[in-house]
Amino acid sequence: MEFIKTRTIMTKSDQGSRWFGIDYHMNLYKGCSYGCIFCDSRSDSYHIKNFDCIRSKENALEILEQELSSKQYKGVVSFGTLSDPYNPEEEKYEITRGALLLIRKYGFGVSIDTKSDLIMRDIDLLKEIQENNNVIIKISITTSDDALAKKIEPNVISPSRRFAVLKCLRDNNIYAGVLMMPVLPFITDNEDTITNMVEKASQSGAKFIYTKMGMTLRNKVREYYYEHIEKLYPGLSNDYQAVYEKNLVCNPLNYKKLLEKFVNECNKYHLLCDMAEIIKDYKKPIPRLQQISLF
């Protein structure tokens, strides 16, 4: 694995109140080997060259410790918004685990997005962090259909396995749920997909399931997606181009109906699905840490 130079690891979030209440962003890795055909992180906007090659940041943990020790506000640190913190290289290098050890040491909270079962290795740390601060885990699942997932996310563990990971987290009383993103027009934008996803999330003990009911197609992502979707479903890329042209956001044609179905299903199973409600439910004040942060 290549190690690249960097000056900073953790940055202040400017959208925390809108996105799972996170206070700091952190990506310990760059690139991803999962091969998801729809991945927004391929976009030129994020300046990640050779996206399919995983790289890490040189002296990442040393830099992170300096940054954590200098922060007065012990907020929630987000892992994995651009690259999965539990990619295959993590099993060998344990950079994410090292970061969690530091987060525990300095009393911060953590928000993690992942598609990997390697997160179960760190349940011990997540439980300890949750004793003193807030923890939220989002298991990313696009479809509950294992065969379909193998086509559109070729190098990721099956959805069945991911739901099992979610159940394991919840059995250990860790606050966790499902990130149902993206919803792919003409492929996963149907009521059966939504019904199955919400039902399986509930069976796995999820606290929430969140979706934006659509997908984004930025520069470079669009071309990559169309190339691969055409191989899987010949002619479908023409339908995308006819309906969405150069649109950044591509919502299903039956967006309102599907969103209503989604909300109704979540209510049926008593799962949170509104961002503000999810944040309110998991992110509790930490009186002792907040008092310390004032001095």
N, C-alpha and C positions, 0 to 999 in steps of 0.2 A: 504493500500500500504506500502511495506517495504521501509525504507530509509537506504541507505548504506553509509558508510563513504568514503570520498574522499579528496584528497589534492588539486586537480586542477579541473577546469571546462573547461577552454579554452586553446587550444594548437595552436601553429603556424603551418600553413599548409605548407607542402613541395611540393604540387602539384597544388597550386592555379592557376598558369598560364595555366595549362592544364585542370582543372576542374572548370568551371564557374567562374574563376577569384577569388576564395575565398582566404582570407588571414588568417582566423582562423577557427578551428574546434571546435564544441561544441555539446555534447549530454547530455541533462539534464535528460534524462530517459535511463534506460536499459531495454531491453526486449520489447515484443510487443504482443498484443492480437488479431491481425488481422487474423492470421492463414493462411497467404499466403504460398502456398505449395512450392514456388520457392525461398523464401527469402534467399539472400546471407548472411544476418547478423546472420543466425543460425550457420555459420561456426565456427569451433573450433578456427580459426584464431583470432576471436574477443573476445574470452574468456567470453562469456555471458552465464552463467549457468541458467537453468530453463527459457529458452528464452520466453516462453509464459506468464510468469509472469512479470508484469510491476513494475519496481522499480525506485526510484529517488535517487538523491544524497543529503545527509544530509547537511543542511546549504548551498545549492547550490547558492542561490542568494547573500548571504553574501560573499562567495568566489568569485563569478563572479564580484561583484562590486569592490573588491580589485584588481582583474586582469584587468578589464577595466580601472580603474583609473590609473593604472601603465603603460599602453601602450601609447607610443608616436604616433605610426602610427594608425590612425583611419580607419582601413580597413574593409572589409566585413566579417562578422561572419556567419559561416554556421551552421544551425540547421538541424538535422534529417537525417544525412547520415547513421546512424545505427538504430536509433529508432525514430518513428514518434513523433515530438514534440506536436502533437495534438491528442494523444491517448485519450481514454475515461476518464482516470484519470485526464487529464488536465482540464476538465470542472470544477472539484471540487477544485483542488489544485492551478490552475492558475500559475504554475511555468514558463511556456513559456511566458505568458503575463508579468510576473514580469521581466523576462530577457529582453523582448522587451522594457519595461519601462527604464531599465538601459542602454540599447543600445541607446535609444533616448537621455537619459540624458548625456551620454558621447560622443555622436556624431559619432557612428559607423554605418556601413551599415549592411545589413542582406541578407542572402541567405537561403531560406527555402524549404525543400522537404516534401511534405505531401500528404496523401490520404483522409484527413478529411475536412468536411465542417466547423469544429470549427474555422478554420482560419478566417472565415468571422467575428467572434467576434472581431478580432484584426485589422480590416481594418483601424480604426481610427489611431492606432499607426503606422501601415505600411505607411500610407500616410504622417504622420508627420516625420518619419525617412527618407522617400524618399525626403522630402523637403531639407534636408541637406547632404544626402549621398546616396549611391546606394542601391537599393532593387531589388532582383530577386526572384520570387516564381515559383517553379516547381511542378505542380500537376502531381503526378505519376498515369499513366493510362496504363494498359497492353493491354486491348482490349476495343473496343467500344460496345461489345456484353454484355448486362447486365446479361443474363442467364449464359454465360460462366464465367464471372467474379465471379458470386456467387459460382461457383464450385472451382475456383482456388484461390479466395480471399474471403473466406466465411464470414468474419466479417467486411468487408469494405463497405462503401456506394457505390452505383452503379456507373458505369462509367457515366451514364446520369447525375447523381447528381454532379459528379466531374466536368464534362464539364460546368454545371450550376455555380459551384463555380468559375471556371476559368473566366466565363463571368462576374460574379459579380466583381471579382478583376479588370478585364480590364475596366469595366464600371466605376470603381473608379480610373482609370488611374494608376493602379499599374502594374509594369512590370512583366508579368507572361506568362508562356507557359506550354508545356506538356513534361514530361519525359516518353517516350515510352520504358520502360525497365521493365523486359526483353522481348525479342521476343522468344517465346517458340517453338523450333523445333517440327514439326508435328502437332502443335496446332494453333499457331497464325502467323506462317511464311508463309503467303499467301498474294497475291496482294489485295484481298478484304479487309482484315484487315487493310492493310496499307492505302488504298484509303479511307476507312471510318474514320480511325483515323485522317488523315491529314485534311479531309473535315470538321469533327466535331471540330477539333482544330481551323480551320479558322473561322467557324461559331461562335465560342465562343470568337473570338477576340484575339487569342493567338499571341504573338510576335514571338514564336519559337516552334519547336518540335524537341526533340533530342532523338536519339537512338544509340545503339551500335550494333543493329541487331543480337542479340544472347543472350546467358545466360551463367552464370558461375555455375559450379557444384564442389564446394570444398568438403573437408571431412565433413561428417555429413549432409551437405546440400543434397548431392547426395542420400544418403540413405533415407532421409526424403522425398525427391521429388519422388523417384522411388516408395516408399511405397504408397504414395497418388495418384500418376498418374496411378498406377496399379488398384486402386479401381475405378477410373473414366473411364479409358480406358484400359480394360484388354488386356495384351500382349504388350502394348506400351513401357513399361520399357525394354522389350527385344530388341526393335528396337533402343532405346537409347544406350543400352550397346553394341549392334552390331556395331553401327556407331561411337560412341564417346569413347567407352572403358573407360579409366580413365582420359580423357582430362579435363582440367580445364575449358577451353573456348569451348563452344558448339555453333557454328554458323550454321544456316540453310544450307541445302545442296544446295539450290539455292541462296546463300548469295549475290553474285554479282548482279544477276538479281533483287532481292528484294531491294537491296541498291540503284540501279539505279532507280527503280520505286519510291522509297521513295523520293529521291532527286528531281526527275522530278515532283512529286506531290507537294512537298514543293515549288518548283519554280513556279508552276502553281498558287498556292494560295499566293505567296509572303511571305512565312514563312521562317525564318532563320532555318537552320538545321546544320550548321557547328559551332563547338565549338568556334573557334577563332572569328568568325563573331558575335556570340551571346555575347561573352565577350566584344567585341569592341562596340557593340550596347548599352548595358545596363550600362557598367562600365565607367562612366565619371570621369575625374579628379575633385577633390574637392579642389580648390585652397586655400580657407581659412584654411581648416583643414590640408592640406599638409604643408602650411607655418607654422602653429602652431607646427606641429610635428617636425620641425627642431630645435626647441628651448627647 
